[in-house]
Amino acid sequence: MRTLIRSLQVPEPGPKPGRPRTYTHTHLLRIHVYRAFMGWSVERMLRELRRDPSLCRALGLPSVPSRATVSERSKHLPWQALWQRQGGEKTKRRVLALDATALPAQATDPEACWGRDSKGQWVYGYKLHLLLDLDTGEILAHKIAPTGLTSVTPANRHDGPVGWALVRGIASWEGEKPSLLLGDSAYDAEGLFQAAEEKGLLLLSGHNRRRGKPRGRRRGENLRRLQRGAYRRLYRRRWEVETVFGLLKGSLGLAACLRRVRGLGQPRWGYLEAVSRQVTAVVTAFSFVAQVLAREGLPPTWVARVAA
């Protein structure tokens, strides 16, 4: 694991006036990726670095940074550099998935809300919305364009509008447009089908019976596709995104992280912002390792073995 994270490299900004930076963006991202896989808070990560000098050397750190340095520099890290593919040949992306999962929060969190999870049970907390490549584990959309806000919302927000914003924010890559986007019945909306079509995607979603008989052309075509054997088999791959959510909340400790978030309630650092930063660190760690494994021909679910 240490060798794998040691290979992490991101572009560095130009030199700043005055004293040069002791810690680069690469140094700080290595700290966050490693602690995310270990399920540690920032404070514990810094304690372990002081206790174990070999860990500090393995991550390529010149010394152990202070808590203030990590906190301030983390606000400007290029997280998106790790969501994109890290080298290797480009392969055509075929199957993407769009989904959301509930994140329980502390009972004292004033920005969290009550909402239902995928099982219909009430949860007090937030929702994480993701658009990812099922073949490589690449996080295609984790922020809502053009606002740049992390796709973590209170749990009472509906999946549809956030999913529409994530699809609209995908950048068009010449020669490797994905062909299929999987989603559950929450994304069965004519506007979302149109947004996916504009991006060169074919949205395949479950049929939402509460919206009645499909009246739009695209919703009707989607319902007919679900009755065909080939599309039904592809739609069953939605279990893979549920597995990814299980890894993020379980093996990678995202659910446990949110229960111990502290230092909140300040004007510049609200509850939702603190939760979003924890989510960004864990999602980035997963995306980086999943892409490394995909270059070796391994599916993203093998991240579970790496995390273990």
BELQUI-V96852 format. One record per residue. NEAR is the number of other C-alpha atoms within 10 Angstrom. D_FIRST is the distance of its C-alpha to the first C-alpha in whole Angstrom. Layout:
near=NEAR d_first=D_FIRST
near=NEAR d_first=D_FIRST
//
This chain:
near=11 d_first=0
near=13 d_first=4
near=9 d_first=5
near=12 d_first=5
near=19 d_first=6
near=17 d_first=9
near=12 d_first=10
near=17 d_first=11
near=15 d_first=15
near=17 d_first=18
near=10 d_first=22
near=11 d_first=23
near=9 d_first=27
near=6 d_first=30
near=9 d_first=31
near=8 d_first=32
near=7 d_first=36
near=6 d_first=36
near=7 d_first=33
near=9 d_first=30
near=10 d_first=26
near=10 d_first=24
near=16 d_first=21
near=16 d_first=21
near=19 d_first=19
near=20 d_first=16
near=19 d_first=16
near=19 d_first=16
near=24 d_first=15
near=21 d_first=11
near=21 d_first=12
near=23 d_first=13
near=21 d_first=10
near=21 d_first=8
near=22 d_first=11
near=29 d_first=12
near=23 d_first=9
near=15 d_first=10
near=21 d_first=14
near=19 d_first=15
near=16 d_first=18
near=17 d_first=18
near=12 d_first=20
near=12 d_first=18
near=19 d_first=15
near=20 d_first=18
near=12 d_first=19
near=16 d_first=16
near=19 d_first=15
near=15 d_first=19
near=11 d_first=19
near=11 d_first=16
near=13 d_first=16
near=11 d_first=13
near=14 d_first=11
near=18 d_first=14
near=14 d_first=14
near=13 d_first=10
near=22 d_first=10
near=16 d_first=14
near=21 d_first=16
near=11 d_first=19
near=13 d_first=20
near=15 d_first=19
near=17 d_first=21
near=10 d_first=24
near=11 d_first=24
near=9 d_first=26
near=11 d_first=25
near=18 d_first=22
near=12 d_first=24
near=10 d_first=26
near=13 d_first=24
near=17 d_first=22
near=10 d_first=25
near=9 d_first=25
near=16 d_first=22
near=16 d_first=22
near=18 d_first=20
near=15 d_first=21
near=14 d_first=20
near=22 d_first=17
near=22 d_first=19
near=16 d_first=20
near=21 d_first=19
near=16 d_first=17
near=9 d_first=19
near=10 d_first=20
near=8 d_first=23
near=9 d_first=25
near=11 d_first=26
near=12 d_first=28
near=16 d_first=27
near=15 d_first=29
near=21 d_first=28
near=27 d_first=27
near=25 d_first=27
near=25 d_first=29
near=22 d_first=28
near=26 d_first=28
near=20 d_first=27
near=25 d_first=28
near=25 d_first=27
near=23 d_first=29
near=26 d_first=29
near=14 d_first=31
near=11 d_first=35
near=8 d_first=36
near=15 d_first=34
near=13 d_first=37
near=16 d_first=35
near=23 d_first=34
near=19 d_first=37
near=15 d_first=37
near=20 d_first=36
near=18 d_first=36
near=18 d_first=33
near=9 d_first=32
near=6 d_first=34
near=8 d_first=37
near=8 d_first=36
near=14 d_first=37
near=19 d_first=34
near=21 d_first=34
near=25 d_first=31
near=26 d_first=30
near=26 d_first=29
near=21 d_first=26
near=23 d_first=27
near=25 d_first=25
near=26 d_first=26
near=23 d_first=23
near=22 d_first=23
near=23 d_first=23
near=21 d_first=22
near=25 d_first=19
near=27 d_first=18
near=26 d_first=19
near=24 d_first=20
near=23 d_first=24
near=26 d_first=26
near=25 d_first=24
near=22 d_first=27
near=21 d_first=31
near=16 d_first=33
near=10 d_first=35
near=9 d_first=34
near=10 d_first=31
near=13 d_first=30
near=21 d_first=27
near=23 d_first=28
near=27 d_first=28
near=24 d_first=32
near=20 d_first=34
near=27 d_first=34
near=18 d_first=37
near=16 d_first=37
near=16 d_first=37
near=21 d_first=35
near=20 d_first=37
near=14 d_first=38
near=22 d_first=34
near=24 d_first=33
near=20 d_first=36
near=19 d_first=35
near=23 d_first=31
near=24 d_first=33
near=18 d_first=35
near=19 d_first=32
near=17 d_first=31
near=11 d_first=31
near=11 d_first=33
near=9 d_first=31
near=6 d_first=34
near=10 d_first=33
near=12 d_first=30
near=16 d_first=32
near=18 d_first=31
near=17 d_first=33
near=19 d_first=33
near=25 d_first=32
near=24 d_first=32
near=22 d_first=33
near=19 d_first=34
near=15 d_first=38
near=17 d_first=37
near=26 d_first=37
near=24 d_first=40
near=20 d_first=42
near=15 d_first=44
near=16 d_first=43
near=21 d_first=39
near=24 d_first=40
near=17 d_first=42
near=18 d_first=39
near=20 d_first=37
near=15 d_first=40
near=12 d_first=40
near=18 d_first=36
near=14 d_first=37
near=21 d_first=35
near=20 d_first=37
near=25 d_first=36
near=27 d_first=36
near=24 d_first=37
near=18 d_first=38
near=21 d_first=42
near=17 d_first=43
near=10 d_first=46
near=7 d_first=47
near=10 d_first=48
near=8 d_first=50
near=12 d_first=51
near=18 d_first=49
near=10 d_first=52
near=12 d_first=50
near=10 d_first=49
near=19 d_first=46
near=25 d_first=45
near=14 d_first=48
near=12 d_first=46
near=20 d_first=43
near=18 d_first=44
near=11 d_first=46
near=15 d_first=43
near=18 d_first=41
near=10 d_first=44
near=10 d_first=43
near=10 d_first=41
near=10 d_first=39
near=15 d_first=38
near=13 d_first=37
near=11 d_first=35
near=15 d_first=33
near=21 d_first=33
near=10 d_first=32
near=15 d_first=28
near=20 d_first=28
near=11 d_first=27
near=16 d_first=23
near=25 d_first=23
near=15 d_first=24
near=14 d_first=21
near=20 d_first=19
near=21 d_first=21
near=17 d_first=20
near=18 d_first=17
near=22 d_first=17
near=20 d_first=19
near=14 d_first=18
near=20 d_first=15
near=26 d_first=14
near=18 d_first=16
near=26 d_first=19
near=20 d_first=22
near=16 d_first=21
near=20 d_first=20
near=21 d_first=24
near=14 d_first=26
near=11 d_first=25
near=15 d_first=25
near=11 d_first=28
near=10 d_first=30
near=15 d_first=31
near=15 d_first=35
near=8 d_first=35
near=7 d_first=37
near=8 d_first=34
near=12 d_first=32
near=16 d_first=33
near=22 d_first=31
near=20 d_first=30
near=17 d_first=29
near=17 d_first=26
near=24 d_first=25
near=19 d_first=25
near=15 d_first=22
near=19 d_first=20
near=25 d_first=20
near=21 d_first=20
near=21 d_first=16
near=23 d_first=15
near=25 d_first=17
near=24 d_first=15
near=25 d_first=12
near=27 d_first=13
near=24 d_first=14
near=23 d_first=12
near=25 d_first=9
near=25 d_first=13
near=27 d_first=14
near=21 d_first=12
near=19 d_first=12
near=18 d_first=16
near=15 d_first=16
near=8 d_first=16
near=11 d_first=18
near=15 d_first=16
near=17 d_first=17
near=25 d_first=16
near=19 d_first=16
near=14 d_first=13
near=24 d_first=11
near=18 d_first=13
near=8 d_first=11
near=13 d_first=7
near=16 d_first=9
near=10 d_first=10
//
